[in-house]
Amino acid sequence: MNTIRRVVLIVIVSVSAVRCVAPTGQAAVSSAKSAAALECEPTPPSCIQMLAAGDRVDFATMVITHADGTHVQLPSCSGNSCRTNDGSWIEYSNWPPTGDVGSMAATFAVPASPAEPGALLFFFSGAQFSNGNLIAQPVLQYGCNQSFGGNYWTIASWLFNCNGWSFYSEPKRVNPNDTIVGSMEKTCEGKVCNWRITTTDSTINETTSLVVDNLNFQPGNFYGGAFEAYNVTSCLNQYPASRSLTFQNITIKGPDGRVFNPVWSHTVLGTCGGLNVSTDATTTTLKY
């Protein structure tokens, strides 16, 4: 399997579990709209910015365009220093693309909540870009990430950056057994490409999208499904009670609509018993 540089979703959690450490002294720019109601103490990390519904950001200039047409120039930010192999990535499937990719989509059900709160859990499919610093992710989260969340499930769409500003969309609260559809789509004019990362709960008809313009790196690796966890003291009680999650209807297409037939590699990094990854071209099942 090709060597992969895994990047974290968010700069958060306890010192012992943190993978990315944000520099101090750089405050986030206020958003046009507030995030979902918080049930944890928000202490937002540096260099991470929420984009409200209708906002978009130009990745080349770091200018946010709000839904009302106003613009905000983000200040310089040195980014989030990412560390790997710290035990937070539990298991995943991955595939390096064999051609130009224009979109990816996957569907899964929100698992049962953990029996015991306190952990921070992420499930996602996604694309890591060829520069190694960026990963686009429609994300399901359980727990508090210091920006939003609590002892319940939320969805948000992310572009995480190890070398500059990271962005996420307005989080939405969701429920166990809800159906989630995560998608990423690229549109290009010449060599200038825009990406829309969307996470939808089709059960309660909630959608949260992140639009990033002028993002011109090619995806170098796709994740059919991944599980990331922090602050876990008991796998039995703090992993989801349903013990598995299946990403299904995974569809990766080229800009011309051609459907790829990925052969997924499997990786298990966690040490808890019962971990397993199984796949076919259109599904990834994570057992935990």
Backbone hydrogen bonds, N-H to C=O, Kabsch-Sander energy under -0.5 kcal/mol:
donor,donor_aa,acceptor,acceptor_aa,energy
6,R,4,I,-0.8
12,I,10,I,-1.1
17,A,14,S,-0.9
18,V,14,S,-1.6
21,V,81,S,-1.6
22,A,20,C,-0.6
27,A,25,G,-0.6
39,E,149,G,-1.1
43,T,146,Q,-2.2
47,C,26,Q,-0.6
48,I,45,P,-0.8
49,Q,166,S,-2.6
51,L,168,Y,-2.8
52,A,50,M,-0.5
55,D,52,A,-2.4
56,R,65,T,-1.7
57,V,211,V,-1.8
58,D,63,V,-2.2
59,F,57,V,-0.7
59,F,213,D,-3.1
62,M,58,D,-2.6
63,V,58,D,-0.7
64,I,62,M,-0.5
64,I,72,V,-3.1
65,T,56,R,-3.0
66,H,64,I,-0.6
66,H,70,T,-2.9
69,G,66,H,-2.2
72,V,64,I,-2.4
74,L,62,M,-2.7
74,L,72,V,-0.6
80,N,161,N,-0.7
81,S,21,V,-1.6
81,S,79,G,-0.5
82,C,80,N,-0.9
83,R,19,R,-1.6
90,I,88,S,-0.7
90,I,227,F,-2.6
91,E,227,F,-1.2
92,Y,267,T,-2.3
93,S,225,G,-2.0
94,N,265,S,-1.8
95,W,222,F,-2.2
102,G,253,K,-3.1
103,S,253,K,-1.8
104,M,184,M,-2.2
105,A,251,T,-1.7
106,A,182,G,-2.2
107,T,248,Q,-2.8
108,F,180,I,-2.4
110,V,178,D,-2.6
115,A,237,N,-0.6
115,A,239,Y,-0.5
116,E,237,N,-2.5
120,L,230,Y,-2.2
121,L,142,Y,-2.9
122,F,228,E,-2.9
123,F,140,L,-2.4
124,F,226,A,-1.8
125,S,138,P,-0.7
126,G,223,Y,-1.8
127,A,136,A,-2.1
128,Q,221,N,-3.2
129,F,134,L,-2.3
130,S,218,Q,-3.0
132,G,129,F,-2.1
135,I,160,F,-1.9
136,A,127,A,-2.9
137,Q,158,W,-2.5
139,V,137,Q,-0.7
139,V,156,A,-2.9
140,L,123,F,-2.7
141,Q,154,T,-3.1
142,Y,121,L,-2.3
143,G,150,G,-1.7
143,G,152,Y,-1.2
145,N,148,F,-2.2
150,G,143,G,-0.7
150,G,152,Y,-0.5
152,Y,150,G,-2.1
153,W,174,V,-0.6
154,T,141,Q,-2.7
155,I,172,K,-2.5
156,A,139,V,-1.7
158,W,137,Q,-3.0
159,L,167,F,-2.6
160,F,135,I,-2.6
162,C,133,N,-2.5
164,G,161,N,-0.6
166,S,47,C,-2.3
167,F,159,L,-2.5
168,Y,49,Q,-1.8
169,S,157,S,-2.0
170,E,51,L,-0.7
172,K,155,I,-2.2
174,V,153,W,-2.2
177,N,110,V,-3.0
178,D,175,N,-2.0
180,I,108,F,-3.5
180,I,178,D,-0.5
181,V,200,T,-2.8
182,G,106,A,-2.7
183,S,198,T,-2.7
184,M,104,M,-2.5
185,E,196,R,-2.0
186,K,102,G,-3.3
187,T,194,N,-2.4
189,E,192,V,-2.6
192,V,189,E,-1.7
193,C,191,K,-0.6
194,N,187,T,-3.1
195,W,212,V,-3.1
196,R,185,E,-2.3
197,I,195,W,-0.5
197,I,210,L,-2.9
198,T,183,S,-2.8
198,T,196,R,-0.5
199,T,208,T,-2.3
200,T,181,V,-2.6
201,D,206,E,-3.4
202,S,179,T,-1.9
202,S,200,T,-0.8
203,T,179,T,-0.7
205,N,201,D,-0.9
206,E,201,D,-1.8
208,T,199,T,-2.3
210,L,197,I,-2.8
212,V,195,W,-3.0
212,V,210,L,-0.5
213,D,57,V,-3.0
215,L,193,C,-2.3
216,N,214,N,-0.8
220,G,128,Q,-2.8
221,N,128,Q,-1.6
222,F,95,W,-2.4
223,Y,126,G,-3.0
224,G,93,S,-0.8
224,G,222,F,-0.6
225,G,93,S,-0.7
226,A,124,F,-1.6
227,F,91,E,-2.4
228,E,122,F,-2.5
229,A,88,S,-2.7
230,Y,120,L,-2.4
233,T,231,N,-0.6
238,Q,234,S,-2.7
239,Y,235,C,-1.5
241,A,113,S,-0.7
243,R,240,P,-1.6
245,L,286,L,-2.1
247,F,245,L,-0.5
247,F,284,T,-3.2
248,Q,107,T,-3.5
248,Q,246,T,-0.6
250,I,282,T,-2.6
251,T,105,A,-2.6
253,K,103,S,-2.0
254,G,258,R,-2.7
257,G,254,G,-2.4
260,F,252,I,-3.0
264,W,262,P,-0.6
265,S,94,N,-3.1
267,T,92,Y,-2.4
269,L,90,I,-2.7
270,G,90,I,-2.3
275,L,272,C,-0.9
276,N,287,K,-1.8
278,S,285,T,-2.0
280,D,283,T,-1.7
283,T,280,D,-0.9
284,T,247,F,-2.4
285,T,278,S,-3.1
286,L,245,L,-3.0
286,L,284,T,-0.5
287,K,276,N,-3.1
287,K,285,T,-0.6
288,Y,243,R,-2.5
